Amino acid sequence: MHEIHTPSSLLHLQHWISVHGYLGIFSLLLLGIVGMPVPDETLLLFCGYLISRGTLHAVPLLISSFLGSASGISLSYVLGRLLGMQVILRFGRYIGIHTGQLEKVHNWFRGIGHWTLVVGYFVPGLRHLTAIIAGISNLEAPSFMAYAYLGALLWVSVFLSLGYMLGEKWVVVSKL
C-alpha cells in the first residue's frame, strides 16, 4: 500500500477523515459552506484521491458530500431568511445599503439571480453569500432547493472526479 503524501497543512483533514469517516466529511462540508474556514475544494480533491486508492467508496462519499453541502447552504438560507433583513435594516446604513438597492437585488435574484446558487459553488466566498442573499430576498424554498442542490451536486461531483482522475498529483493541483 502506498503512503499518502500530503503537505502538513492537510494532515488535519487526513486525520479527521480517518477518525470520523463519511460523517466527518459531511460535517466539514456543512461548516465550510456556512462560512467556517474549511478548505472545501481541497477536501473534495483529497477525498476523490482516496476513492482512487480504494480508501473511500464513491457512492457513500458522494452522498455524504452532497448532504453536507446541501445542509450547509440550507442553513445559510434559513439564517438569511430569519435574520438577514433585520441585520441589513439595522446596520445597512453604515455601509451604504438603502431600501432602493435592496429592491433591485430582490428583483434581480427573483429573475436570473437564482442561477448564482448553482454557479456560486465554484467561486470561493460567493457560495457563502448566495444562500444568505436568497434568504433575505425571500426566494421561495422550492426554487432555492432546486438551484442550490443542483449546484451542490455539480460542485461535489466535479471536485471528487478531479481528485479521482488526478490520483497522486492531486496535491500539486490543490496548491494552485
HELIX and SHEET records of a PDB file:
HELIX    1   1 SER A    8  LEU A   10  5                                   3    
HELIX    2   2 LEU A   11  VAL A   34  1                                  24    
HELIX    3   3 ASP A   40  ARG A   53  1                                  14    
HELIX    4   4 ALA A   58  LEU A   79  1                                  22    
HELIX    5   5 GLY A   80  GLY A   84  3                                   5    
HELIX    6   6 MET A   85  PHE A   91  1                                   7    
HELIX    7   7 GLY A   92  ILE A   95  5                                   4    
HELIX    8   8 THR A   99  GLY A  111  1                                  13    
HELIX    9   9 GLY A  113  TRP A  115  5                                   3    
HELIX   10  10 THR A  116  VAL A  119  1                                   4    
HELIX   11  11 GLY A  120  PHE A  122  5                                   3    
HELIX   12  12 LEU A  126  ILE A  136  1                                  11    
HELIX   13  13 ALA A  141  LEU A  166  1                                  26    
HELIX   14  14 GLY A  167  LYS A  169  5                                   3    
HELIX   15  15 TRP A  170  SER A  174  1                                   5    
END                                                                             
